[in-house]
Amino acid sequence: MKKTMMHNRSRRCFLKTVAATGTAAVPLLALSSRDASAAKAEHLVVQYRDTPRNGHFCAQCKYFEVGESEDSNQCQIVQSPIASKGWCSVFHPRS
């Protein structure tokens, strides 16, 4: 029981640290998961919103993957749903 509580506490601390430090630490989020291949950042952690910021939006980001419909868009880093006109702190323009 104590081990689980400590794991949850360290995970919370880790997520708070990721949120406070911004984009550089977000890729490390996958390392905190037991199944790293399925881990994606929560909207709150990456400050996701459904609207653009400073002219930047998800469809311009290298992590964005167009779905068959607006509801099926994906991000390699952030949990779904992802709006094509959304934005988050891990935004990185396509090259």
N, C-alpha and C positions, 0 to 999 in steps of 0.2 A: 504494500500500500504506500509506504513512504517513497519508494522508488518511482511509482507512477506520479505522485504529487510533485516530486522534484522534477521529473521529466516535463510535466505540464508547466511548472513554474519557469523552467529554463526555456521552454518553447515560447512562452509569453514574453519573457525578457528578450529573447532573440528577435521576435517579431516587432517588439517596440523599438529595438535597436535598428532593425532594417528600415522601419518607417521613419525613424529620426535621421538616418544617414542618407537616405535617398537611393538613387539609381545604382550606385556602385555596389551596394550590398545586396540588392534584390536577387541577382543570380545565385547567391549563396543560399537562398531560401530552399532550393531543392535539396541541399545537403542536410537540412533538418528533418526531412521526411524519411520514413522507413522505406518508402517506395519512391525513390527519386524520379523515376520516369513519369510518374503520374502527378507529381507535385507542381502546383501552379499557385502563384501569389493571389491572395484575396484582394478584392477591389479596394477595400479600406487601406490595406498595407501600401498599395502603390498609388493611392489618391485618385483612383479611376473615377471618371465622370463621363456622361453621355454627350458632352458638348466639347467642341474644340477649345484649345488654349493657345493664345498668341499665334493663331493661324496654323497650328499643328493639329493633326488628328490621326486616328488609328490607321486609316487607309493609306497614309503616307509612311507608316512605320515598317521597319524591316521585320518585325515580329508578327505582323498582322497577316492572317490567312483568310482570303475571301471565301465565304460559304455559298451554298446554292441560294440562300436568301439572307436577308439582314439578320434574322434570328439565328442563323447557323455560322456566322463569322466566328473565327477562332483567333487566339493569340498564343504564341509559343510560351509566353511567360505568365500571362494573367488568366484567371478563371473566366469562363463564359458566364453570361452573355457579354459580347463585345460589339459595340456600335461602330460602324465605319467612320462616323463623325465624332467618336469619343476621343478621350485623351487620358494618359496616365503618366506617372513620373518616370517610367522606363522607356518612354518614347525615344526612338532612335531613327532618324530619317533613313530611307532606303538610299543606297549608294547609286 
